[in-house]
């Protein structure tokens, strides 16, 4: 059963910088899905990481994908991604081609610092 689902939205112009957002969990929770939409078709690399409260040696790469002329991307965990208070979720997108804007939404259960 799913509890209260919340969302966090973000955006970044890939013309000026790569996307690199991170949200700290303030209570135990799970990642339900991460949605990325692009203002134009892009060819860039997406990386999603669970950043552990125990330090870098415990970080987990959840997904990495090189997009080729794509206008959207969805990360829907095949397995439950549990985050404990103090863990973070990090979403990154390169800007090698310096074009477009990325608009993102994270759906999560639990609470995060904005």
N, C-alpha and C positions, 0 to 999 in steps of 0.2 A: 504494500500500500504506500502511496506517495503522500507525504505531508504537504506542508505549505510550500508551494513553488514560487520563487521570487525571480526577478530578472535584473540584470545589470546591462546597461547599454553603453557603447563607446564608439568613437570614430577617430580616424586618423587620415590626413591627406598623405598619400604615398609620394607625392611630389616633393614634400618638404622633409619627411623622415619615415623611417620604418615604424611599423606598429610594434609596440612593446608595452603591454598593459599587464598589471598584476593586481589581484584582489586577495586580501588576507581574510581568512575565515575567522570569525569571532565566536562561533559555536560550531559544533560538529555538524557535518552536512555531506551532501553528495552533488556531483556535477550531473545534471540531467542531459544537457546538450549545449553546444556552442554553434551559433549561426553567424556566418560572415557573408555579407553582400558587398559587391564592388560596383562603383559608379560606371566602370567600363571593364571589359574583359581584361584580365591581368595574367601575367606569367610571373609568378613569385612563389616563394616557399613559405608555408604555414607551419608553425611549431606550437604545440600545446604541451605544457609541462606542469606536473604537480610539484610544487616547491615545498619541501618538507620542513617542518618546524625543528627537526633534528639536525639540520645542516645539509650542505650541498651533496655530501656523500649519499644521502637518502633521497635525493630528487629522482623523479620518475618521468621519463619522456612518454607522454600519453599518445602523441600522434605527431607525425611530420609528413607533409605532403607537398610535392612540387606541382603547382597548378600550371596548366598550359592553356592560355586564352580562356580562362574560366570567369564567370560572372558571380558565382556563389560557391560556398563551401559549408558543409555541415559536419560537425564532430558529434556523433551520438555514441557514447561509450557502449561497447559490447558487454563489458562487465561493469559492475558498480564501482565508481571512483569515489572512495570515502575520503573526506578531508576532515581532519580534527582541528580543533581550535588552535590557531597559530600556523596552520598550513596555508599555502597560497595556490592559486591557479594563475598561470601565466600564459598569455596568448601573444604570439609574435607573427609578423608578416614582413618579409624583406621588401625593400623598395629599389631593387636593382634597375628596374625600368622607369622609375620616377614618373609614374602615371596613375591617375585615379585616386579614389578615396575608398577606404574600407569602413563599413558600418557593421558593428558586431553586437550580438546579444548573447549573454550567458544565462541559461536557465539553471537554477540551482535550488537545492533544498537546504535550509539552514540560513545562517546570517553571515554577511561579509561587511568589511569596512569599505566605504566608497572612496 
